[in-house]
Amino acid sequence: MPDTNIKDASNTEKYKKEFSSDDKLMLLLAKVVSLTMFMLGMIMAVTTYIEGNKAMIIVSLTYGPLFLLSLIITIISKKPTFFLILGYTLSFLMEMVFLITGGQEGFGIFWMCIITLFTFFSSHKRMFFIVNSLYLLLIILGFWTPLSKFCYQFSDTMRVRFPLLFIIEFIFTTIIKIRFSKIETNRNNLFKNLLDLQNSLQQQVEERTKELEKEKNNSEKLLIELTQALATTIDAKDTYTSGHSRRVAQYSKMLAAALGKDEKEQQDIYLIALLHDIGKIGIPDWIINKRDSLTEEEYAEVKKHPEIGYEILKNITILPNLGTGVRWHHERMDGKGYPDGLDGEKIPEYARIISVADAYDAMTSNRSYREALPQNVVRQEIVKGSGTQFAPEIAEKMIEIIDADTEYKLKEQTELK
């Protein structure tokens, strides 16, 4: 595929260069033709003056200077358009003049109009050459063969002048027609090439998009699986709270949804909550699994797990709020939490959400020192802690979730999505 693109791009540049070359050639041709027609006009003015053809003198003196004007405009504007329009217009007007006046030159001008017509308005190159070839044959037969005696009685100078004039114009128009045909071919090729390139690029973009989407899905799946594996490792240290990390993650996701977070934010907080207790890896197993009440020294060790978790995760950039959610999920709104004693809005929102979810699971789970609390007691504790331990808006959403759970099904869920 890349090789095709390089080839397409190369072809595009080639056609652009050819267009530029065509434009320059057409401009040069317009200059040459304008200058030639000017000179022919002046020569015709002199010869017709000698012949005493007043009508042709006027036409020649108009014809020549106009092409001189065409030359000047072409040089200034660097566009051959004016010359092309002028050539056809003059031929048409001259035909009308001579047809009206009945001049013999009307025959020649008529065929000059046909040449111009088929040069600029015939889209078929074959038709152009057929018509104009027949025209030249007719000119040769009518002027330079014995058949001329059956035609108009032209003077000797006209027998030389008109065929040469027509042949010169035919040569010019033929060159123009060939260049037009080449330009049209190049334009079609360029259009086709650009269309192929566009389709090729679009196909590549679609394929690459699918690849990136697949890579993204695989990366997200891997991240989730690794995070869940770590959460399982953490929970394995505490024989009395198996599945705690998964449940807190699920409750946190439910709270995030209730707070109006989008699916991306819900998924992020789910992954962060899965690892909220990863710091317990650094706490001795005998302290975590101790059945009796912890001493102050032992509790001080347990309170280190948010900082340990933060140090483990702080350099992970794929989830920007991962470290903050882990470090501050035990902070309180009244500033009496740990490890840094943050209060109010200083506590990151993710940490405030996980704090409520963590407290809910702690109260609804069986622990080594007590059984799971009844739902009404859990609800009362959440209401009691609102504004002091918990953020009021998050506590309110947790209460709504509790009230909707009339059968207390959230307690100690083992199969979580």
C-alpha positions, 0 to 999 in steps of 0.5 A: 500500500505505501508503494502505491501511495508513493507512485500515486503522489509521483503521478500527481506531481507529474501531471501538475508539471505537465499542466504547468508546461501546457499552460506555458506552451498555450501562452507562447502559442497565443503570443505567436498566433496573435503576432502572426495574425497581426502581421498577416492583417497588415500584409493583407491591408497592403495587398488589398489596398493595391487591389483596391478592395476597400471592404477588405482593407477595412477588415484587415486594418481592424483584424490586424490591430485587434490581434496586436491588442490580443498579444499585449493582453496575453503578455500582461495577463499571462492567459491565452483566454482573450486570444481564443475568444477574439479569434472566434469572434473576429472570424464570425463577424468577418463571415457576417460582413462578407455574407452581407456585402456579397464579397468573394472573401465570404467563402474563405471566411466561412471556412475559417469560422468552421476551423475555429468552431471545430477547434474550440467547440468540438470535443471529438478530436477525430471529428475535428481532423476529418472536417478540417482535412476535407476543408483543406482538400476542398481549398486545394481543389478549389484554388490550385486545380483545374476545378478552380474555373468552376468556382469564383473567379479569384485573382492570382494574388488571392489564389496564393494568399487565401490557401496559404492563409487557411493552411497557416490557420489550420496549422495553428488550430491543429496545434491548439487542438492537440494541446487541448486534447493533451490537457484534457487527457492530463486533466482526466488522468489527474482526476482519476489519479487523485480519486484513486489516491483519495480512495487509497488514503481513505481505505488506509485510514479506515484500516488504520482506524480499525487497527488502532481501535483494536489496539485500544480495546486490547490495551484497555482489556489488558489494563482491566485484567492486570488491574483485576489481577492486582486487586485479587492479589491484594484481597488474597492478603486479607482472608476476611475481606475477600473481594473487597477491592472488586466490590468497592470498585463496583460501588464507586462506579455506581456512584460515579454514574449517579453523579452524572459521570460519563462511561470513560470516567466511570471506567477510570474510577472503577480501575482506580478503586480496584487498586485503592488498597494496593498499599496493603502489600507493604503491610505485614500479613499478621497485622492485616489478618489479626482477629483481635483489636489492633494496637495503636502501633499496629493501626499506625502501620495499617494507616501507611497503606495509602502512602505506600500505594501512592508510591507504587502507582505515582509514575503510572500516567495512563490513569492520571487520577490513579495515585491521588485516588489511592493516596487520599481515599481515607481523607475526611471532609472535616480534615481528620482523615489520613495520611495528609489531613486534607479537608473539603474540596481539597480532597480529589473527587475520585478519592471522595467517591472511593471513600464512601464506597469503601466505607459502605463495603466495610460496614456491609462485609463480615469482618474478623471482629464483627458481622455485617451491619444491617442495612438500616444501620449502614444507612444511618452511618452514611447519613451521620457521616455526611459533611464530616467524613463524607462529601454530602453530594456523594453521601446523598447518592449512596443513600439513594442507592441504598434506598433502591436496594430494598432487598439488600442485594448489594451486600457482599456481592461476589459476581460483579460486572 
